[in-house]
Amino acid sequence: MKRSIQALGLTAVLLAGLLLGGCNRQKVDISSTSESAATATPTPQADPVPNPLTGVADGDYTNVRPVAVTLRTLEGAAPNWGLSTADVLVEGVTEGTTASLMAIYSKADNISKAGPVGPGRDLLLQLALPLNAVPVHIDKNIYASNLLNALSYQDLDGYHIGKAAFAFDQDRQNAGYREENCWYTTSELIKNGLNQYVTSLEGANSPLFVFGERPAVEESARNATALTITFSPSDSEQLTYAADTGLYVKTNADGSPTTDADNGQQVAFTNVFVLYASSGIKDDGYTRDYDMTGGTGLYLTGGGWQQIQWTKEDATAPLQLTDAGGQPLVVNPGKSFIAIWGGYYGQGLTLTGADGTQQTLPEKPALLESGISDEAAAAAQAQMDAQQKIIDAQEALTDANSQLPDAQTALEEAQAALDADSGNQDLITKRDEAQALVDSLNQTIADNQAILDAAGVTAEPTPPPAESASSTEGG
């Protein structure tokens, strides 16, 4: 019935058109219409948008949102998946002494596997949000949560969405990795998770930098071939210029290459940035706070470096870079590493040229009011070290005392056996090894007891040292 009514309505419209045409006695000039269509100007097609994170024209990135994945960096997390395919790596200390790490990809399709996925941090988000990137993490601190909530900005958090967007690598756990260092994500998982939030990967993007080809740095002028960034005494890394590729390769604190667990490739960059940022402590007493509105910095590319200035109006404002003359900084197309560096106690920067000359770098940034001066930090470090020394001495003393009775018994038995067979070389060796162990334990007890005595700490009384078997007959 419904279809019939619609058909009748359509017939009425057609009849009305015919009647009106008849009344007006108008004729349609088919040849004129055809000629008009043939000469119509075609709609101009927009040029493909280059990669907004690298400036490389390797596809069309029109209406494609980047994806920012936070990676775990604490002990046992390395090697990470997805480092070599990221267009940008951002690193900076947010809590404790180990720097947090975020990998930003120009499009989700470039992520074959990324992880182990770590918790979101507001410091890192301030570099991702201006790009309209999708933040991907598992859990996040209160500051990252507050930032996203204030902006009504949808993230992809494994703490809430679970296995819809994240997967567990059982082989890695079987190899001895802790559970938290086995979770990863992929392009398909990210898309699946966003579908559940009805959030799209389509959307505006904007260039991270002002990209353009720069003059090559002559070999004799390469004053930036090795950069060491110390985030803390226990967390440092080096970026070394490889002249054959024109890239800065990244190595770990122990000198080993920073590799991608997904493909074994060493991570490398065309551009390296160190953004100086005044730092302090947030109101929770341990999370690092940074003035992210601007500061000075370093830009390394092609084996050379220059001092730069950077500004950022707020958490969602883009990063603006200028050269020493205040002009917009032109950045070489390619992948980039960005370090956010506070210069507080325990952090350091060294940069050397091709001839080994150490460069004079800008003064470290001033501390925020909540920051701790180097003198106060050094005093606190010394106090902590002293307390740790006492703890270590107590543990060593207890352990040595617990081993000493068995070692003394073994020595006595070895000596007795040797007394019965004084010419047996194997028994002589066994006795000497037992004696060495007893002597070592006694020395450990004496050394650590002295540490406790100097600190005024009372420890359990130690048993008397064993008599040296070397004073007895035999052997």
C-alpha positions in Angstrom: 0.0 0.0 0.0 2.8 2.3 0.9 4.6 1.7 -2.4 1.3 2.4 -4.3 0.9 5.8 -2.7 4.5 6.7 -3.5 3.9 5.7 -7.1 0.8 7.8 -7.4 2.7 10.8 -5.9 5.5 10.4 -8.4 2.9 10.2 -11.3 1.3 13.4 -10.1 4.6 15.2 -10.1 5.4 14.0 -13.7 1.9 15.1 -14.9 2.3 18.5 -13.4 5.7 18.9 -15.1 4.2 18.0 -18.4 1.2 20.3 -18.1 3.4 23.2 -17.0 5.7 22.6 -19.9 2.7 22.5 -22.3 1.3 25.7 -21.0 4.6 27.5 -21.3 5.3 26.0 -24.7 9.1 25.9 -23.9 11.5 23.6 -25.8 14.7 22.3 -24.4 17.7 23.0 -26.6 19.6 19.6 -26.3 22.5 20.8 -28.4 23.0 23.8 -26.2 22.9 21.8 -23.0 25.4 19.3 -24.3 27.8 22.1 -25.4 27.5 23.7 -22.0 28.4 20.4 -20.3 31.3 19.8 -22.6 32.8 23.2 -21.9 32.2 23.2 -18.1 35.4 23.8 -16.0 36.3 20.7 -14.0 36.5 21.0 -10.2 40.1 21.4 -9.2 41.5 18.6 -7.1 43.4 19.4 -3.9 47.0 18.5 -3.8 47.9 15.5 -1.6 48.8 16.5 2.0 52.3 15.3 2.9 53.1 13.5 6.1 52.4 16.1 8.8 55.0 14.6 11.2 57.9 14.2 8.8 57.1 16.6 5.9 57.7 13.8 3.4 55.4 13.4 0.5 55.0 9.7 0.7 51.2 9.6 0.4 48.1 11.6 0.9 47.4 12.4 4.6 44.3 14.5 3.9 41.8 14.1 6.8 44.0 11.5 8.6 44.6 11.8 12.4 47.9 10.7 13.9 48.1 8.2 16.7 50.2 8.6 19.8 51.1 5.5 21.8 52.7 5.7 25.2 55.4 3.0 25.7 56.6 1.4 28.9 60.3 2.2 29.8 60.9 0.9 33.3 63.3 -2.0 33.8 62.4 -5.1 31.8 60.3 -3.3 29.2 62.9 -3.1 26.5 63.0 -3.8 23.6 59.9 -2.0 22.6 57.7 -2.8 19.6 57.1 -0.1 17.0 60.0 2.3 17.6 61.4 2.2 14.1 58.0 2.8 12.4 57.1 5.8 14.5 57.5 9.2 12.9 58.3 11.0 16.1 59.5 9.8 19.6 59.0 12.1 22.6 60.8 11.4 25.8 60.9 13.1 29.2 60.9 12.3 32.9 57.4 12.5 34.4 57.8 10.4 37.6 60.7 8.9 39.3 64.1 8.7 37.5 63.1 6.9 34.3 61.9 8.9 31.3 58.5 8.2 29.8 58.3 7.6 26.1 55.6 8.3 23.4 55.7 7.1 19.8 53.6 9.2 17.4 52.5 7.7 14.0 51.2 9.7 11.1 48.4 7.2 10.6 47.2 4.1 12.4 47.8 1.9 9.3 51.6 2.3 10.0 51.3 0.5 13.3 51.9 -3.3 12.9 52.7 -3.7 16.6 53.4 -1.1 19.3 54.2 -1.7 22.9 54.6 -2.7 25.6 52.0 0.0 26.1 52.4 2.3 29.1 50.3 4.7 31.2 49.4 8.1 29.8 51.2 11.2 31.1 50.1 14.8 30.7 53.6 16.0 29.7 53.6 13.7 26.6 50.0 14.6 25.8 50.9 18.2 25.4 52.9 17.3 22.3 50.2 15.0 20.9 47.0 17.0 21.4 47.9 19.9 19.1 48.3 17.3 16.3 44.7 16.1 16.9 46.4 12.7 17.6 44.5 9.8 19.2 46.2 9.1 22.6 46.7 5.3 23.2 47.8 4.0 26.6 47.0 1.6 29.4 45.9 3.6 32.5 47.1 7.2 33.1 48.0 9.5 36.0 45.5 11.9 37.5 47.0 14.9 35.6 46.6 13.2 32.2 43.1 12.2 33.1 42.2 15.7 34.2 43.6 17.2 31.0 41.7 14.9 28.7 38.5 15.3 30.8 38.7 19.1 30.7 39.0 19.0 26.9 36.4 16.3 26.5 39.1 14.6 24.4 38.6 10.9 23.7 41.5 8.6 24.3 42.0 4.8 24.0 42.8 3.5 27.4 43.3 -0.2 28.0 42.3 0.3 31.6 38.8 0.9 30.4 38.4 -0.8 27.0 40.6 -3.9 27.7 41.2 -6.5 25.0 39.0 -4.8 22.5 42.1 -2.6 21.7 45.0 -4.4 23.3 46.5 -7.9 23.1 48.8 -10.0 25.3 52.1 -11.5 24.0 52.2 -14.9 25.7 55.6 -15.7 24.1 57.1 -12.7 25.7 55.9 -13.7 29.1 57.1 -17.2 28.6 60.5 -15.7 27.9 60.6 -14.2 31.4 59.0 -10.7 30.9 56.7 -9.4 33.6 53.0 -9.3 32.7 52.8 -5.5 32.4 55.6 -5.6 29.7 53.7 -7.9 27.4 50.7 -5.8 26.3 50.7 -4.3 22.9 48.3 -2.8 20.2 48.0 -2.8 16.4 46.3 -0.8 13.8 43.3 -3.1 13.7 43.0 -3.2 17.5 43.1 0.6 17.6 40.4 0.8 15.0 38.3 -1.7 16.8 38.6 0.1 20.1 37.7 3.5 18.6 34.7 2.0 16.9 33.3 1.1 20.3 33.6 4.8 21.3 32.2 5.9 17.9 35.4 7.9 17.4 36.9 8.3 14.0 40.5 8.2 12.8 39.4 10.8 10.2 40.0 14.4 11.0 42.1 17.4 10.6 45.9 17.3 11.1 48.5 20.0 11.0 52.3 20.0 10.3 54.4 19.4 13.4 57.2 21.7 12.0 57.9 24.1 9.2 59.5 21.6 6.9 62.0 22.5 4.1 65.3 21.4 2.7 68.3 22.8 4.5 71.8 23.2 3.2 74.0 20.2 3.8 76.5 20.5 6.7 80.1 20.3 5.5 82.2 17.5 7.1 84.6 20.1 8.6 81.7 21.9 10.2 80.0 18.9 11.8 79.9 20.0 15.4 77.1 17.7 16.6 78.0 14.1 16.0 77.4 12.7 19.5 74.7 13.8 21.9 74.3 12.2 25.4 71.1 13.0 27.2 71.2 12.1 30.9 67.6 12.0 32.3 69.0 10.6 35.6 72.1 8.8 36.8 70.3 5.5 35.9 68.7 6.6 32.6 70.8 8.0 29.8 71.1 7.5 26.1 73.2 8.7 23.1 72.3 9.8 19.6 75.2 9.5 17.2 75.4 10.9 13.7 76.0 8.4 10.9 77.5 10.2 7.9 76.6 7.4 5.5 72.9 7.7 6.2 72.6 11.2 7.4 70.7 9.9 10.5 71.2 10.0 14.2 71.2 6.4 15.6 70.0 5.9 19.1 71.8 3.8 21.7 71.0 2.8 25.3 73.0 3.7 28.4 75.1 0.6 28.1 76.1 1.4 24.5 73.8 -1.2 23.0 71.7 -0.1 20.0 68.1 0.9 20.7 66.2 -1.6 18.5 62.7 -2.3 17.5 61.5 -5.6 18.9 59.1 -5.9 15.9 61.8 -5.9 13.2 65.2 -5.7 14.9 66.0 -2.3 13.3 68.0 0.3 15.2 66.1 3.4 15.8 67.3 6.5 13.8 66.2 10.1 13.2 66.8 12.9 10.7 66.2 15.5 13.4 67.0 15.6 17.1 65.5 18.3 19.4 66.2 19.0 23.1 63.6 21.3 24.6 64.8 23.1 27.7 61.9 23.4 30.1 61.9 24.8 33.7 60.8 22.1 36.1 59.5 21.5 39.6 57.3 19.1 41.4 53.5 18.9 41.2 51.2 19.0 44.2 51.3 15.2 44.7 54.9 15.6 45.8 56.6 13.3 43.2 55.3 14.0 39.7 57.5 16.3 37.6 56.0 19.6 36.7 57.3 21.6 33.6 56.7 25.0 32.2 55.6 24.0 28.7 55.0 27.6 27.5 58.5 28.0 26.1 62.2 28.0 26.5 65.5 27.6 24.7 66.7 24.4 23.1 68.9 22.5 20.7 68.3 21.4 17.1 70.6 18.7 15.6 70.5 17.7 11.9 73.0 16.6 9.3 75.8 16.5 11.9 75.4 20.2 12.9 73.5 21.9 15.7 72.1 25.3 16.5 70.4 27.0 19.5 66.7 27.5 19.1 63.7 29.0 20.9 60.4 27.2 21.4 57.0 28.4 22.5 53.6 26.8 23.2 50.6 28.8 24.4 48.8 26.0 26.2 48.3 22.2 26.2 46.5 22.2 22.9 48.6 24.9 21.1 51.1 23.8 18.5 54.8 23.8 19.1 56.5 26.9 17.5 60.2 26.9 16.8 62.4 29.8 15.9 66.1 30.2 15.1 68.5 32.6 17.0 67.2 35.5 14.8 63.6 34.9 15.7 62.7 33.5 12.3 60.6 30.3 12.0 62.9 27.3 12.1 63.1 25.3 8.9 63.3 21.6 9.7 64.6 18.9 7.4 62.0 16.5 6.3 62.3 13.2 8.2 61.7 11.5 11.5 62.4 13.3 14.7 63.4 12.7 18.3 62.2 15.2 20.9 63.6 15.2 24.4 62.0 17.4 27.1 64.8 18.3 29.5 64.5 20.0 32.8 68.2 20.3 33.7 67.6 19.6 37.4 69.9 17.7 39.7 71.0 14.4 38.2 70.3 15.5 34.6 73.0 16.4 32.1 73.7 17.1 28.4 77.0 16.7 26.5 77.5 17.3 22.8 80.7 16.7 20.8 81.7 17.4 17.2 83.4 15.2 14.7 86.8 16.2 16.0 85.8 15.3 19.5 85.5 18.9 20.7 82.9 19.3 23.4 80.4 22.0 22.6 79.4 24.9 24.9 75.6 24.5 25.3 73.0 27.0 26.6 72.7 27.4 30.4 70.3 24.9 31.9 66.7 26.2 32.5 65.8 27.8 35.8 63.8 25.8 38.3 60.2 26.5 39.0 59.3 27.6 42.6 58.4 24.0 43.5 61.8 22.8 42.2 64.6 21.6 44.4 68.0 23.4 44.2 71.1 21.4 43.3 72.5 21.9 46.8 69.3 20.6 48.5 69.0 17.8 46.1 72.7 16.8 46.7 72.2 16.8 50.5 69.0 14.7 50.1 70.8 12.3 47.8 73.7 12.0 50.3 71.3 11.3 53.1 69.5 8.7 51.0 72.8 7.1 50.0 73.9 6.9 53.6 70.6 5.2 54.6 70.9 2.8 51.8 74.5 2.0 52.8 73.3 1.1 56.3 70.6 -1.1 54.9 73.0 -2.8 52.6 75.5 -3.3 55.4 72.9 -4.9 57.7 71.8 -7.2 54.9 75.4 -8.2 54.1 76.2 -8.7 57.8 73.1 -10.9 58.3 73.8 -12.9 55.2 77.5 -13.5 56.1 76.7 -14.5 59.7 74.1 -17.0 58.4 76.7 -18.6 56.1 79.6 -18.6 58.5 78.7 -21.7 60.6 78.3 -23.9 57.6 81.5 -22.6 56.1 83.4 -23.3 59.4 82.0 -26.8 59.6 83.1 -27.4 56.0 86.6 -26.1 56.8 86.9 -28.4 59.9 85.8 -31.4 57.9 88.2 -30.6 55.1 91.0 -30.3 57.6 90.1 -33.5 59.3 90.2 -35.4 56.0 93.5 -33.8 55.1 95.0 -34.8 58.5 94.1 -38.4 57.7 95.6 -38.2 54.2 98.1 -35.4 54.2 99.5 -36.0 50.8 96.1 -35.8 49.0 96.3 -32.8 46.6 92.5 -32.8 46.1 92.0 -32.6 49.9 94.5 -29.7 50.1 92.6 -27.8 47.4 89.3 -28.5 49.1 90.7 -27.3 52.5 92.1 -24.1 50.9 88.8 -23.3 49.2 86.9 -23.8 52.5 89.5 -21.6 54.2 89.1 -18.8 51.6 85.3 -18.8 52.0 85.6 -18.5 55.8 88.2 -15.7 55.5 85.9 -13.9 53.0 82.9 -14.1 55.2 84.9 -12.9 58.2 86.1 -9.9 56.2 82.6 -9.1 55.1 81.4 -9.2 58.7 84.2 -6.9 59.8 83.7 -4.4 57.0 80.0 -4.1 57.4 80.2 -4.0 61.2 82.5 -1.1 60.8 80.0 0.7 58.6 77.3 0.2 61.2 79.6 1.2 64.0 80.5 4.5 62.2 76.7 5.2 61.7 76.0 4.4 65.4 73.8 1.5 64.5 73.7 -1.5 66.8 73.8 -4.9 65.0 73.6 -8.5 66.1 76.8 -9.6 67.7 79.0 -11.6 65.3 80.4 -15.0 66.1 84.1 -15.2 66.7 86.2 -15.7 63.6 87.2 -19.3 62.7 90.7 -20.3 63.5 92.8 -20.5 60.5 93.5 -24.0 59.4 96.9 -23.0 58.0 98.3 -23.1 61.5 97.6 -26.8 61.9 99.8 -29.6 60.6 99.4 -31.3 57.3 99.4 -30.5 53.7 
